[in-house]
Amino acid sequence: MRVLDTAALLHWPVEQLAAGVCAVSQQEELERVSPQRSLLVQSLDSIEWRDVPPSWLQAGKEAAAGSGDLPRLSDVDLDVLSLAIALDATLVTDDYRLQNVMQSMNLQTQSVGTVGAKKVWRWELRCTGCRATTPVPSNVDRSKKGSVGECDVCGSPMHIKRAR
């Protein structure tokens, strides 16, 4: 069984999408990125579209928090990750953060069009002022870029950096 990230839906030939599992939330993302491809993909009977139960989503968030990748994952990323974890399926994605979470749990990934992540990275919050570091908490602000909180020591912005 394979869970397909939006990259696979966009770039793989239709035949390769057969028997893939996708999150319902991906439909809106696909429509926004490529309306024509969205029509083609949604016309296929060979893709299983699934809603993500809250308990599965919580497990996905906890896994992403554990690797430190949570703050940089979108809602759709979390849905796809949660499906792959709950179904114990291979996650097909080019997203290095998703690959990092899966590999940190010793779960299988497959790349769509890239080489893929070679090793697991650990992340930490680092202050831009005093350089203090802390582990990435599970309740950290989620943002694709920029700061994800304020330093408890000096109040400066905290950014996600690779742990040394």
N, C-alpha and C positions, 0 to 999 in steps of 0.2 A: 504494500500500500504506500502511496506517495501523496503528500500534501503539497500542493502547488502554490508557490508565491506568485504575485502578480507579474513578476518578470517572466516566468514560464508562460503564463497566459498571453503575454504580449509577444514573446519572441519565438516560442517553439512552434513547429508545424502542428497542425490540428491533430494528426495521428498520434503524436507523442503525448497529447493531453488526455487521451483515453484512460479511464479508470482513475483519474486524479480526483482528489478531494480538495475542496476550496471553501473558504469562509464566505458567507453571504455578504459580509461587509466589503469584500473585494469587488463585488459587482459595481458599486458606486465609484470606487477608485479606478476601475477599468474604464468605465463610461467617461470619467473625467479626463483620463490620459489619452484614450483612443476610442472614440465612439464607434468607429467602423469595426474595430477588432472586438469590441464589446458585443456588438450584434452577432458576430460570427461565433464567439465563444459561448454566448448564452443560448444559441440555437443548438448547441451540441447536447445530445442525450447522454454522452459518455462521461460527463463530469458530475460528481456528487457535491451539491451545494449544502453546506451545513451551518446552522447557527451554533454559536459557542456557548454552552451552558456556563453560568456564573462560576461554578466550582472548577471547571476546566480553565477558565480565564484567570482565576485566582492562582492556580497551579503554574500557569504560564508567567504571571507576574512575579511569583516567588522565584521561579527559575531564572528569570531575567535579572531580578534584584540580586540573586546569588552570584551571578557572574559580573554584575556591575553595569550591565547593558540597558537596564530598564529605562533610564532617563532619555535615551535617544531612540526608543522604539515608538512607532505610531500605534494608534488603536488597531489598525488593520494588521500591522506586524504582530501585535500581541495576539490577535485572533488566530492568525496563521500558526504562530508558535504554539499556542495553546492546543490547537487541533493536532499538531504533529506530536506533541508530548502525550496528550491523552490517548491518542490512537496508536502510540508507539510506532509511528510511521516515519519514513524518510522525508525530510523537508527539502524540497527543491527550491533553492533560492540563490541569488547572487549577493544578498545582503550579508556583509561580513559580521554584523552584530548578531543577526539571527543564527548564522553559522557558529559564532562564538558561544552563544547560549547552548545550542544543541551539542556542540562538541564538549563543552564543560560538563555535560551530563552523560557523556559517552553515547549520544544518540546520533543516528546517521543523517548526513546531509549530502546533497548532490547539487552541483553548480549548474546554472542555466547556460552561461556563456563565458564564465571567467574560470580562472584556475581554482579559486576557492581558498578559504582560510587554511593556512598550513599548521598553525598552532593556536592554542587557547590563550587569550589575553585576559588579564585581570585589570579592573579599573578602580580608581579611587577619586575622591573629591579633593581638589587641591586649591587652596586659597591663592588668589592673585595678589594679595597684600603680604601677609606674613608667611606664606608658603606652607602653612599647616596642612596636614592631610588627614582624611578620615575615610573609612569604608563608605561605599555608596549605600545609603539606607533604602529600605523598601518603600518609604513614603516620600522619596525625593521628588521635586518638581520634574515633570517631563517636558522636554523642549529639544527640538532637533538641533539647535545651536545656542550658544550663549551660556550664561550662568544658570545654575540649577539650584541656587540657594545662597545664603549668606554665611560667612565664617562665624563660628561661635566665639572665636578668640578676638578677632579685630573688626568684624562686620563687613569685610570686603567680599566681593562676589566669589563663589566657589565654581570651579569648572571641572569637568570630567577629564581626567588624564590617565594614561596607561600607568599602572602601578610599576614601580621600579623594583 
